[in-house]
Amino acid sequence: MRPLIGHISFDVDSNTLAFQIHNIPYFITQKNEVATIRQLKLLSALVETGSVTTAAEQVGITQPAASKSLASLQQDAGFRIYTKRNNRILLTQKGLSLLDEAKRLVRMADDFDGIVADIRERGAQRIRIAATQSIFSSSAFANGLKDFSDQFPNVRFEIEST
């Protein structure tokens, strides 16, 4: 049986809960909007390459899947993230403001993958989580923390309410 949750973290600065379900990274903002880390990686690759096809290749998905994923991300955001001009993809002003956060969350997810690998290799670890009371009281956070603890019983959490 595959574990439900691979790891959990909460970033106080962005009010973001990051976790994995069946090895697919997600983040939840305080507004409960969800985007996958793959979508954020795709957005970063799109900016670097200016091409959906090339960005899709970098992320390891097909061009139609990339187009669908980007459309979904844009729809979930509720505003235009990018525009097409002269066969190039350009980020809108709002898209540019998302880019730094998207890159930070991708780095954060990559760091978590390293932490999980380290926990598997070395056993007992300590993870510190700081978040607002509303996040700690959410059932998604509690269930994810329990699932993580069940999978990694040697991990101890230090929880701090901000």
Salt bridges, closest charged atoms under 4 A:
ASP11 OD2 - ARG104 NH1 2.34
GLU101 OE2 - ARG104 NH2 2.59
ASP110 OD1 - LYS41 NZ 3.60
ASP118 OD2 - ARG122 NH2 2.38
ASP150 OD2 - LYS146 NZ 2.63
GLU158 OE2 - ARG126 NH1 2.66
